[in-house]
Amino acid sequence: MVNATVRAFVITGPGRAEVRSVPAPVAGPGEVVVDVERAGVCGTDAEFFTGDMSYLHTGQAAYPMRIGHEWAGVVGAVGSGVDTGWVGRRVTGDTMLGCGHCVRCLGGRQHLCADRYEIGIRNGWPGALAAQLPVPARALHALPPSVDAVSGALVEPGANAVRAVRAAALSPGDRLLVLGPGTIGLLCARFAAAGGAEVHLLGRAAASLDFARSLGFASAWTASTLPPLPFDAVIDASGAPTLPARAVELVEPGRRVVYIGIAGEPSPVDSRELVFKDVTAVGVLSGSGGIEGAIERYASGAVDPRPLVAATVGLDEVADVLAGRRHPGWGLAPKIHVDPRR
């Protein structure tokens, strides 16, 4: 009998990748196999491709590796102990897979488990840039019919944005400044606006600011044009090493700064400024805990994430995307999706 295989995108080293035939996953106890319809690529994936991602240097990830942690698909098979009712359902899932029995997992912080897997990122769990993906059933989230595969693959970044906006503790009418108009920043802006906040964005590139304005965010600024307004919360979604400190400078005393962007180098914040301004600073690591909130807002139509997708490519085109080679006809939207069936 010939073993079944599927096509998968594999990074073999810095700047090197190929599409390979790999063994098809088999659903183990408590697991399902998902037939992937859409997967997104993000800055973390690009860092794995360049070799800059910190996990590669700490031993938490190693080449060859299979990336892809933003995904949606249909359950094709289930393992023992899993409800067969999952078969045929469109789903997405949590990236963070805790051990389930440590103090952090038992306390509801499984995304911080020291022994966690991260799908397509940490400790070798294969990612979604493949025709099929193994997932623990406990990580699954069903998608209602009104959430298609495109929106479903945007649940993971959306869940990060949901957590960031929650951490900002905004009330209707509050003024929010989002640093960085990329995918996460724009989703933060959209969720906050849907909740009644007055949203401003700060960026550098004219193209990204123009795209933000095309989504209805007229208050999209550069550092030189940002008006001297009081901001009730600041969310740093930029990854720029100088902006965490700038966020503390810009936020109103007694309010909140939320850090969800990760800089490629140390990004110092003067704790004295936090104290003197009585500012609460919150870090957000993942979308765990925000997944249902993102799905609910997508399903209701309160937030439509699909305009953030510029194009959908096949596995053979992923390396070019990760290398920053972007087709000029794709427009200004920040997100690229992959259909691994192509």
Beta strands, then each sheet from edge to edge (+ up, - down):
strand 1: 5-13
strand 2: 16-23
strand 3: 31-41
strand 4: 70-78
strand 5: 90-93
strand 6: 96-97
strand 7: 117-118
strand 8: 132-136
strand 9: 140-142
strand 10: 175-179
strand 11: 198-202
strand 12: 220-221
strand 13: 231-236
strand 14: 251-259
strand 15: 280-283
strand 16: 309-313
strand 17: 335-338
sheet 1: 1+ 2-
sheet 2: 8+ 3- 4+ 5- 9+
sheet 3: 8+ 3- 17+ 16+
sheet 4: 6+ 7-
sheet 5: 12+ 11+ 10+ 13+ 14+ 15+
end
